[in-house]
Amino acid sequence: MEIDSRCERVSEMQKMQQHAEREISTPVSLCDSKGNLNPAAIGFARQPIIDSNLTGHFMRKKKWNYWCVYGEDILFSATISHLDYAAVCFVYFLDYETQRFFEKTITIPLGQRINMPSKVLETVKFSNNDMSIQLLHMQGETHMTVTISDFDGELLHADLHIEHPKNDDSLNVVIPWNRQLFQHTAKHHTLPTSGFVKIGEKRYTFNPEESFAVLDYGRGVWPRSAHWNWAMASQKVGDQRIGLNFGGKWTDGTGMTENAIFVDGRMTKIHEDVLFEYNQNDFMKPWRIRTKFSKDVDLTFTPFFKRVAKTDARLVTSSVHQLVGYFNGVLNLEDGSSLAITQMLGSSEEHLAKW
């Protein structure tokens, strides 16, 4: 009887976890008239209907549009971010086969002339003599153009057309630490991408049947210190477009998660925390990523490349270990079926920041 009672308690805990998050189906503003968190915005939406109308909170607002495109030959990434006291824009690429990697970062004190819009799918752009990033959104597509005159000693030019399939779900979620500290994050996965990236004389072509982009949009008011894990992938697995998005540490205890699985544009929302198990002394050792209570997520991530990005300034310290590698394991979907993941290309990271 004691065993049966214990099993019942565990089952009830799992049920509570599965129903903890509220789904938002109508447009809502992130903030109230005082710039604090609007309680009606706490939850998740399958469409980008949350307006990040941030005001006030000087030095604490953080805004970014991070793009990562998985091509057949390379990973290409471009980001425009604004930390209130500075804007930081960076571009990097990885050639899977040769493991040639290069990253270029530009910091703009005060971030003047950089407008970070309040809606997820709006145009964002930055340009100076060293770097140009144009993210133009129109008619269900993001047109990304990036030009850098000196990118590892060569000219880089990227011209990519990223589709936003009309009927696809996306993950748009508000994480509440309290009324003054909160984050709206949007993760848009498996976005078919065509075009090219050219570095010097080397040209990489992107085919929308096999190349997929991921958008990480963030708008929020953050505490001084932050620590998070993020794992993601967007690939063709057999005949299906599969997207994975799992986060940890930064959402713990908030009642909300950024955990989801996408299959051909349909999202299964994972309502429980996901645990990241890895060796902080050797990030290249395999990681395990699993749900806290259930078996809905049980993955092993095996890296083959490590990107390290560190900043050590007076106001800002940041340490990112982003690993590129392969996911293997099993996922349970909301329709009761299981999805086997085998050698799925993606990335997983640890980020520590004081900002």
C-alpha positions in Angstrom: 0.0 0.0 0.0 2.9 2.4 0.8 4.4 1.8 -2.6 1.0 2.4 -4.3 0.5 5.6 -2.3 4.0 6.8 -3.3 3.3 6.0 -7.0 0.1 8.0 -6.8 1.9 11.0 -5.3 4.5 10.9 -8.1 1.7 10.6 -10.7 -0.1 13.6 -9.2 3.1 15.6 -9.3 3.5 14.8 -13.0 0.0 15.7 -13.7 0.4 19.1 -12.0 3.6 19.7 -13.9 1.8 18.8 -17.2 -0.9 21.5 -16.6 1.2 24.2 -15.1 1.4 26.5 -18.2 -1.3 28.7 -19.6 -1.7 29.0 -23.3 -2.3 32.5 -24.8 -4.5 32.7 -27.9 -5.2 36.4 -28.3 -2.7 39.3 -28.7 -1.3 40.7 -25.4 1.2 43.3 -24.3 4.2 42.2 -22.3 4.2 45.2 -19.9 1.7 47.3 -18.1 1.6 51.1 -18.2 4.4 51.3 -15.6 6.7 49.1 -17.5 6.2 46.1 -15.2 5.2 42.6 -16.2 1.6 42.3 -17.4 0.2 39.2 -15.6 -2.0 38.5 -18.6 1.2 37.9 -20.7 2.4 35.0 -18.5 2.1 31.9 -20.6 3.0 30.6 -24.0 1.5 31.1 -27.5 1.8 29.1 -30.7 2.0 32.3 -32.7 4.0 35.5 -32.2 1.2 37.5 -30.7 3.0 38.9 -27.6 4.1 42.6 -28.0 7.3 43.4 -26.1 6.4 47.0 -25.2 9.4 47.5 -22.9 9.9 50.8 -21.1 12.0 52.1 -18.2 14.3 49.7 -16.3 17.4 51.4 -17.6 20.5 49.2 -17.8 18.4 46.1 -17.2 16.6 45.7 -20.5 18.1 43.1 -22.9 17.0 42.7 -26.5 18.3 40.4 -29.2 17.5 38.8 -32.5 19.8 35.7 -32.9 19.7 33.7 -36.1 21.3 30.3 -36.7 21.1 28.6 -40.1 22.0 24.9 -40.5 23.1 24.4 -44.0 24.3 21.1 -45.6 28.0 22.2 -45.4 28.1 25.0 -42.8 26.4 26.6 -39.8 26.0 30.3 -40.2 24.8 32.7 -37.5 24.1 36.4 -37.3 22.9 38.4 -34.2 21.9 42.0 -33.4 21.5 42.6 -29.7 21.1 45.6 -27.4 22.0 45.6 -23.7 20.7 49.1 -22.9 24.2 50.5 -22.5 25.7 49.0 -25.6 24.7 47.1 -28.7 26.6 43.9 -29.7 26.4 42.4 -33.2 28.2 39.2 -34.1 28.5 36.8 -37.0 30.1 33.4 -37.1 30.3 30.3 -39.3 31.5 26.7 -38.9 32.4 24.4 -41.8 31.4 21.0 -40.5 34.0 19.0 -42.5 37.1 21.1 -42.2 36.0 22.6 -38.8 37.1 26.0 -40.1 35.5 28.5 -37.7 35.6 32.3 -37.4 33.6 34.9 -35.5 33.5 38.6 -35.7 32.0 40.9 -33.1 31.2 44.6 -33.1 30.4 46.6 -30.0 28.6 50.0 -30.3 28.6 52.0 -27.0 25.1 53.1 -26.1 23.8 51.3 -29.2 22.7 54.5 -30.9 20.7 54.3 -34.1 19.9 50.6 -33.5 16.1 50.1 -33.2 15.0 46.8 -31.7 11.3 46.4 -32.6 8.7 45.1 -30.1 7.2 42.4 -32.3 8.9 39.1 -33.1 8.6 39.3 -36.9 9.8 42.8 -37.8 12.8 44.3 -39.6 16.0 44.7 -37.7 19.2 46.1 -39.1 22.7 47.4 -38.3 25.4 48.8 -40.5 28.8 50.5 -40.1 32.1 50.4 -42.0 33.0 47.0 -40.5 29.7 45.1 -40.6 26.3 45.2 -42.2 23.4 42.9 -41.0 20.0 43.4 -42.6 17.1 41.3 -41.4 14.2 42.4 -43.5 10.8 40.8 -42.8 8.1 41.0 -45.3 5.3 38.8 -46.8 6.0 35.8 -44.7 9.8 35.7 -45.3 12.9 37.1 -43.6 15.6 38.3 -46.1 19.0 38.1 -44.4 21.9 39.9 -45.9 25.3 40.1 -44.2 28.4 41.9 -45.5 31.8 42.0 -43.8 34.8 43.3 -45.6 37.3 41.6 -43.3 36.1 38.3 -42.1 39.2 36.2 -41.3 41.0 38.2 -43.9 38.4 37.7 -46.6 35.2 39.3 -47.8 32.0 37.7 -46.5 28.7 38.2 -48.1 25.5 36.2 -47.2 22.2 36.4 -49.0 19.6 34.1 -47.5 15.8 33.9 -47.9 14.1 32.3 -44.8 10.6 31.1 -45.1 8.0 31.3 -42.3 5.5 28.6 -43.2 2.0 30.1 -42.7 0.5 27.3 -40.6 3.6 26.4 -38.5 3.6 26.7 -34.7 6.3 28.6 -32.9 7.2 28.9 -29.3 6.5 32.3 -27.8 6.7 32.3 -24.0 7.0 34.7 -21.1 9.2 33.8 -18.2 8.3 35.6 -14.9 10.9 36.0 -12.2 8.8 38.8 -10.7 6.8 41.9 -11.8 10.1 43.8 -12.4 12.2 41.0 -13.9 10.9 38.9 -16.8 11.7 37.7 -20.3 9.7 37.2 -23.5 11.5 34.6 -25.6 10.4 33.4 -29.0 11.9 30.3 -30.6 11.0 29.7 -34.3 12.3 26.5 -35.7 12.6 24.5 -39.0 12.3 27.6 -41.2 13.3 26.5 -44.8 16.2 28.6 -46.1 17.6 29.2 -49.6 20.5 31.3 -50.8 24.2 31.4 -50.3 27.1 32.4 -48.0 30.3 33.4 -49.8 33.6 33.8 -48.0 36.4 34.8 -50.3 36.2 32.5 -53.3 34.3 29.8 -51.4 30.6 29.7 -52.0 28.2 27.7 -49.8 24.7 27.1 -51.2 21.6 26.6 -49.1 18.7 24.4 -50.3 15.3 24.9 -48.6 14.7 21.1 -48.6 17.7 20.5 -46.4 18.7 23.9 -44.8 16.7 25.3 -41.9 17.0 28.4 -39.8 16.2 29.0 -36.1 15.2 32.4 -34.7 15.9 33.2 -31.0 14.1 36.5 -30.2 14.5 37.9 -26.7 13.1 40.9 -25.0 13.1 41.3 -21.2 14.3 42.9 -18.0 17.0 40.7 -16.5 18.7 40.4 -13.1 22.4 41.3 -12.9 23.5 37.7 -13.0 22.2 35.1 -15.5 23.0 31.4 -16.0 21.3 29.2 -18.6 21.5 26.1 -20.8 20.0 26.0 -24.3 19.8 23.0 -26.6 18.3 23.2 -30.1 18.2 21.6 -33.5 16.2 22.0 -36.7 16.7 19.3 -39.3 15.1 17.0 -41.8 14.7 13.6 -40.2 13.4 11.2 -42.8 10.5 13.0 -44.5 9.8 15.2 -41.4 10.9 18.6 -40.4 12.0 18.2 -36.7 12.8 21.0 -34.3 14.1 20.7 -30.7 14.2 23.5 -28.1 15.1 22.9 -24.5 16.3 25.3 -21.9 17.4 25.0 -18.3 18.4 26.8 -15.1 17.2 30.3 -16.0 13.5 29.2 -16.1 13.7 27.0 -13.0 11.1 27.8 -10.4 9.1 30.2 -12.6 6.3 27.8 -13.6 7.1 28.3 -17.2 9.6 26.6 -19.6 11.0 27.1 -23.1 10.8 23.4 -23.9 9.1 22.2 -27.1 9.3 19.7 -29.9 8.3 20.6 -33.5 7.2 18.0 -36.1 6.3 19.4 -39.5 5.3 22.7 -37.9 3.2 21.2 -35.1 4.5 22.0 -31.6 4.4 19.6 -28.6 4.9 21.8 -25.5 6.9 20.2 -22.7 5.5 21.6 -19.5 8.2 20.3 -17.1 11.7 21.4 -16.4 14.5 19.8 -18.5 17.8 18.8 -16.8 21.2 19.2 -18.4 23.9 16.9 -17.2 27.4 17.6 -18.5 31.0 17.9 -17.4 32.0 21.6 -16.8 35.6 20.6 -16.9 35.3 19.0 -20.3 32.4 20.3 -22.3 33.3 17.9 -25.2 32.2 14.9 -23.2 28.6 13.6 -24.0 25.7 15.6 -22.4 22.4 14.1 -21.2 19.3 16.1 -21.6 16.1 14.8 -19.9 12.8 15.9 -18.4 12.8 16.1 -14.6 9.8 13.8 -13.9 8.7 12.0 -17.0 10.4 10.2 -19.9 9.1 12.7 -22.5 12.7 13.9 -23.2 15.7 11.5 -23.0 18.5 12.6 -25.2 22.3 12.2 -25.4 24.2 15.0 -27.1 27.7 14.2 -28.4 29.7 17.3 -29.4 32.3 17.5 -32.2 33.1 21.2 -32.0 33.3 23.8 -29.2 32.7 27.5 -29.7 33.9 29.7 -26.8 33.0 33.4 -26.5 34.2 35.4 -23.5 33.8 39.0 -22.5 35.5 40.6 -19.5 34.8 44.3 -19.1 33.9 46.5 -16.2 30.2 46.3 -16.6 29.9 43.0 -18.5 31.4 39.6 -18.0 30.1 36.7 -20.2 31.2 33.2 -20.8 29.6 31.0 -23.5 30.5 27.4 -24.3 28.4 26.4 -27.3 28.9 22.9 -28.6 27.9 21.6 -32.0 27.2 17.9 -32.2 24.6 15.2 -32.6 21.5 14.3 -30.6 20.4 10.7 -30.1 17.5 9.4 -28.0 13.7 9.3 -27.7 11.0 11.9 -27.4 7.3 11.5 -26.5 4.8 13.6 -28.4 1.4 15.0 -27.2 -0.5 12.5 -29.4 1.0 9.6 -27.4 3.5 8.6 -30.1 7.3 8.3 -29.6 9.9 10.0 -31.9 13.3 8.4 -32.3 16.2 10.8 -32.7 19.3 9.5 -34.5 22.4 11.6 -35.3 20.4 14.8 -35.4 22.7 17.8 -35.9 22.3 20.6 -33.4 23.9 22.6 -30.6 23.9 22.8 -26.8 25.3 25.6 -24.7 26.1 26.9 -21.2 26.0 30.7 -20.7 27.0 32.6 -17.6 26.7 36.4 -17.6 26.9 39.5 -15.4 25.3 42.3 -17.4 
